[in-house]
Amino acid sequence: MEHRPLFARMKDMTGGELGALMSSGRAPSSESLAGWEFRGWNHPPILALLGIRKFVKGFFLADGLEGYNRPPRQDGFDTEWTGARAPFGFYRVGPPAAPDDRHENSLLLDYGSSPRNALWKPERFLRDYLVQPDPNEPDVFLGLATLALGPARPATNFFLLERLARCEWRP
């Protein structure tokens, strides 16, 4: 399968190179995300052992911009993202604010603020920062996943997104 050039290049970048793109990127507009699903690819390769290397991330309008994740078949970067199951890991999307103001040039995907996640679900600790690294490739995004541990926000990994298809899921 053919990927957009930046998405394919980012897959092989180092953490330092992805960090530089994260710092120089800009927050995507809500309009560029709403109503779409994206192919997702988690860095680093160790996440394949946990069965979470590939994912689908969707965005929808409800009470503002919100989103979800869906797990597809874990069969490699160069195969289609198929077999995605029911949504889980819901989040609200907005500008980062304290204590989640680590990347002011990003949008914050806040799993802890979504009432769609049960209080006991571990995804409530996730905070993702999302940027558009290159305005010439408007269908490719870069994210940084972190954990909300009190006031600390330790990074867990970078992830890549590439526009896939219109979002059909509705709450």
Contacts in CASP RR format, 6 or more apart in sequence:
PFRMAT RR
TARGET T0000
AUTHOR 0000-0000-0000
METHOD contacts of the structure
MODEL  1
MEHRPLFARMKDMTGGELGALMSSGRAPSSESLAGWEFRGWNHPPILALL
GIRKFVKGFFLADGLEGYNRPPRQDGFDTEWTGARAPFGFYRVGPPAAPD
DRHENSLLLDYGSSPRNALWKPERFLRDYLVQPDPNEPDVFLGLATLALG
PARPATNFFLLERLARCEWRP
1 78 0 8 1.000
1 79 0 8 1.000
1 80 0 8 1.000
3 77 0 8 1.000
3 162 0 8 1.000
4 137 0 8 1.000
4 139 0 8 1.000
4 140 0 8 1.000
4 162 0 8 1.000
5 137 0 8 1.000
6 133 0 8 1.000
6 134 0 8 1.000
6 137 0 8 1.000
6 140 0 8 1.000
7 39 0 8 1.000
7 41 0 8 1.000
7 137 0 8 1.000
7 140 0 8 1.000
7 160 0 8 1.000
7 162 0 8 1.000
10 18 0 8 1.000
10 21 0 8 1.000
10 133 0 8 1.000
10 140 0 8 1.000
10 142 0 8 1.000
10 160 0 8 1.000
11 41 0 8 1.000
11 43 0 8 1.000
11 77 0 8 1.000
11 160 0 8 1.000
13 21 0 8 1.000
15 43 0 8 1.000
15 158 0 8 1.000
18 43 0 8 1.000
18 142 0 8 1.000
18 158 0 8 1.000
19 144 0 8 1.000
19 158 0 8 1.000
21 131 0 8 1.000
21 133 0 8 1.000
21 142 0 8 1.000
22 103 0 8 1.000
22 106 0 8 1.000
22 129 0 8 1.000
22 131 0 8 1.000
22 133 0 8 1.000
22 142 0 8 1.000
22 143 0 8 1.000
22 144 0 8 1.000
22 158 0 8 1.000
23 103 0 8 1.000
23 105 0 8 1.000
24 133 0 8 1.000
25 105 0 8 1.000
25 106 0 8 1.000
25 131 0 8 1.000
25 132 0 8 1.000
25 133 0 8 1.000
25 134 0 8 1.000
25 142 0 8 1.000
26 105 0 8 1.000
26 131 0 8 1.000
26 132 0 8 1.000
26 135 0 8 1.000
27 95 0 8 1.000
27 105 0 8 1.000
27 106 0 8 1.000
27 107 0 8 1.000
27 130 0 8 1.000
27 131 0 8 1.000
27 132 0 8 1.000
28 107 0 8 1.000
28 130 0 8 1.000
28 131 0 8 1.000
28 132 0 8 1.000
28 141 0 8 1.000
30 64 0 8 1.000
30 65 0 8 1.000
30 93 0 8 1.000
30 94 0 8 1.000
30 107 0 8 1.000
32 132 0 8 1.000
32 138 0 8 1.000
33 58 0 8 1.000
33 59 0 8 1.000
33 65 0 8 1.000
33 93 0 8 1.000
33 107 0 8 1.000
34 59 0 8 1.000
34 60 0 8 1.000
34 61 0 8 1.000
34 65 0 8 1.000
35 58 0 8 1.000
35 59 0 8 1.000
35 60 0 8 1.000
35 61 0 8 1.000
35 166 0 8 1.000
35 167 0 8 1.000
36 58 0 8 1.000
36 59 0 8 1.000
36 163 0 8 1.000
36 164 0 8 1.000
36 165 0 8 1.000
36 166 0 8 1.000
36 167 0 8 1.000
37 56 0 8 1.000
37 57 0 8 1.000
37 58 0 8 1.000
37 59 0 8 1.000
37 70 0 8 1.000
37 164 0 8 1.000
37 165 0 8 1.000
37 166 0 8 1.000
37 167 0 8 1.000
38 56 0 8 1.000
38 57 0 8 1.000
38 58 0 8 1.000
38 59 0 8 1.000
38 141 0 8 1.000
38 161 0 8 1.000
38 162 0 8 1.000
38 163 0 8 1.000
38 164 0 8 1.000
39 54 0 8 1.000
39 56 0 8 1.000
39 81 0 8 1.000
39 161 0 8 1.000
39 162 0 8 1.000
39 163 0 8 1.000
39 164 0 8 1.000
40 54 0 8 1.000
40 55 0 8 1.000
40 56 0 8 1.000
40 57 0 8 1.000
40 81 0 8 1.000
40 159 0 8 1.000
40 160 0 8 1.000
40 161 0 8 1.000
40 162 0 8 1.000
41 53 0 8 1.000
41 54 0 8 1.000
41 55 0 8 1.000
41 77 0 8 1.000
41 159 0 8 1.000
41 160 0 8 1.000
42 52 0 8 1.000
42 53 0 8 1.000
42 54 0 8 1.000
42 55 0 8 1.000
42 145 0 8 1.000
42 157 0 8 1.000
42 158 0 8 1.000
42 159 0 8 1.000
43 157 0 8 1.000
43 158 0 8 1.000
43 159 0 8 1.000
43 160 0 8 1.000
44 157 0 8 1.000
45 53 0 8 1.000
47 53 0 8 1.000
47 157 0 8 1.000
48 74 0 8 1.000
51 74 0 8 1.000
52 71 0 8 1.000
52 74 0 8 1.000
53 74 0 8 1.000
53 76 0 8 1.000
54 71 0 8 1.000
54 72 0 8 1.000
54 73 0 8 1.000
54 74 0 8 1.000
54 75 0 8 1.000
54 76 0 8 1.000
54 77 0 8 1.000
54 81 0 8 1.000
55 69 0 8 1.000
55 70 0 8 1.000
55 71 0 8 1.000
55 72 0 8 1.000
55 159 0 8 1.000
56 69 0 8 1.000
56 70 0 8 1.000
56 71 0 8 1.000
56 72 0 8 1.000
56 81 0 8 1.000
56 84 0 8 1.000
56 164 0 8 1.000
57 67 0 8 1.000
57 68 0 8 1.000
57 69 0 8 1.000
57 70 0 8 1.000
57 161 0 8 1.000
58 67 0 8 1.000
58 68 0 8 1.000
58 69 0 8 1.000
58 70 0 8 1.000
58 87 0 8 1.000
58 167 0 8 1.000
58 169 0 8 1.000
59 65 0 8 1.000
59 66 0 8 1.000
59 67 0 8 1.000
59 93 0 8 1.000
59 167 0 8 1.000
60 66 0 8 1.000
60 67 0 8 1.000
60 68 0 8 1.000
60 167 0 8 1.000
60 169 0 8 1.000
60 170 0 8 1.000
60 171 0 8 1.000
62 171 0 8 1.000
63 92 0 8 1.000
64 92 0 8 1.000
64 93 0 8 1.000
65 92 0 8 1.000
65 93 0 8 1.000
65 94 0 8 1.000
66 90 0 8 1.000
66 91 0 8 1.000
66 92 0 8 1.000
66 93 0 8 1.000
66 114 0 8 1.000
66 116 0 8 1.000
66 171 0 8 1.000
67 87 0 8 1.000
67 90 0 8 1.000
67 91 0 8 1.000
67 92 0 8 1.000
67 93 0 8 1.000
67 109 0 8 1.000
67 114 0 8 1.000
68 87 0 8 1.000
68 88 0 8 1.000
68 89 0 8 1.000
68 90 0 8 1.000
68 91 0 8 1.000
68 116 0 8 1.000
68 169 0 8 1.000
69 87 0 8 1.000
69 88 0 8 1.000
69 89 0 8 1.000
70 84 0 8 1.000
70 85 0 8 1.000
70 86 0 8 1.000
70 87 0 8 1.000
70 88 0 8 1.000
71 84 0 8 1.000
71 85 0 8 1.000
71 88 0 8 1.000
72 81 0 8 1.000
72 82 0 8 1.000
72 83 0 8 1.000
72 84 0 8 1.000
72 85 0 8 1.000
73 79 0 8 1.000
73 81 0 8 1.000
73 82 0 8 1.000
73 83 0 8 1.000
81 164 0 8 1.000
87 169 0 8 1.000
88 123 0 8 1.000
89 111 0 8 1.000
89 114 0 8 1.000
89 116 0 8 1.000
89 117 0 8 1.000
89 121 0 8 1.000
89 123 0 8 1.000
89 126 0 8 1.000
90 111 0 8 1.000
90 114 0 8 1.000
90 116 0 8 1.000
90 117 0 8 1.000
91 109 0 8 1.000
91 110 0 8 1.000
91 111 0 8 1.000
91 112 0 8 1.000
91 113 0 8 1.000
91 114 0 8 1.000
91 126 0 8 1.000
91 128 0 8 1.000
92 109 0 8 1.000
92 110 0 8 1.000
92 113 0 8 1.000
92 114 0 8 1.000
93 107 0 8 1.000
93 108 0 8 1.000
93 109 0 8 1.000
93 110 0 8 1.000
94 107 0 8 1.000
94 108 0 8 1.000
94 110 0 8 1.000
95 104 0 8 1.000
95 107 0 8 1.000
95 108 0 8 1.000
96 102 0 8 1.000
96 103 0 8 1.000
96 104 0 8 1.000
96 106 0 8 1.000
96 107 0 8 1.000
96 108 0 8 1.000
96 129 0 8 1.000
97 108 0 8 1.000
99 148 0 8 1.000
99 150 0 8 1.000
99 151 0 8 1.000
99 153 0 8 1.000
100 108 0 8 1.000
100 110 0 8 1.000
100 127 0 8 1.000
100 148 0 8 1.000
100 153 0 8 1.000
102 129 0 8 1.000
102 146 0 8 1.000
102 153 0 8 1.000
103 129 0 8 1.000
103 131 0 8 1.000
103 144 0 8 1.000
105 131 0 8 1.000
106 129 0 8 1.000
106 130 0 8 1.000
106 131 0 8 1.000
106 143 0 8 1.000
106 144 0 8 1.000
107 129 0 8 1.000
107 130 0 8 1.000
107 131 0 8 1.000
108 127 0 8 1.000
108 128 0 8 1.000
108 129 0 8 1.000
108 130 0 8 1.000
109 126 0 8 1.000
109 127 0 8 1.000
109 128 0 8 1.000
109 129 0 8 1.000
109 130 0 8 1.000
110 127 0 8 1.000
111 117 0 8 1.000
111 123 0 8 1.000
111 124 0 8 1.000
111 125 0 8 1.000
111 126 0 8 1.000
111 127 0 8 1.000
111 128 0 8 1.000
112 123 0 8 1.000
112 124 0 8 1.000
112 125 0 8 1.000
112 126 0 8 1.000
112 127 0 8 1.000
112 148 0 8 1.000
116 171 0 8 1.000
117 123 0 8 1.000
117 124 0 8 1.000
125 147 0 8 1.000
125 148 0 8 1.000
125 149 0 8 1.000
126 145 0 8 1.000
126 146 0 8 1.000
126 147 0 8 1.000
126 148 0 8 1.000
127 145 0 8 1.000
127 146 0 8 1.000
127 147 0 8 1.000
127 148 0 8 1.000
127 153 0 8 1.000
128 143 0 8 1.000
128 144 0 8 1.000
128 145 0 8 1.000
128 146 0 8 1.000
128 159 0 8 1.000
129 143 0 8 1.000
129 144 0 8 1.000
129 146 0 8 1.000
130 141 0 8 1.000
130 142 0 8 1.000
130 143 0 8 1.000
130 161 0 8 1.000
131 141 0 8 1.000
131 142 0 8 1.000
131 143 0 8 1.000
132 138 0 8 1.000
132 140 0 8 1.000
132 141 0 8 1.000
132 142 0 8 1.000
133 140 0 8 1.000
133 141 0 8 1.000
133 142 0 8 1.000
134 140 0 8 1.000
139 162 0 8 1.000
139 163 0 8 1.000
140 160 0 8 1.000
140 161 0 8 1.000
140 162 0 8 1.000
140 163 0 8 1.000
141 160 0 8 1.000
141 161 0 8 1.000
141 162 0 8 1.000
142 158 0 8 1.000
142 159 0 8 1.000
142 160 0 8 1.000
142 161 0 8 1.000
143 158 0 8 1.000
143 159 0 8 1.000
143 160 0 8 1.000
143 161 0 8 1.000
144 155 0 8 1.000
144 157 0 8 1.000
144 158 0 8 1.000
144 159 0 8 1.000
145 155 0 8 1.000
145 156 0 8 1.000
145 157 0 8 1.000
145 158 0 8 1.000
145 159 0 8 1.000
146 153 0 8 1.000
146 154 0 8 1.000
146 155 0 8 1.000
146 156 0 8 1.000
147 153 0 8 1.000
147 154 0 8 1.000
147 156 0 8 1.000
END
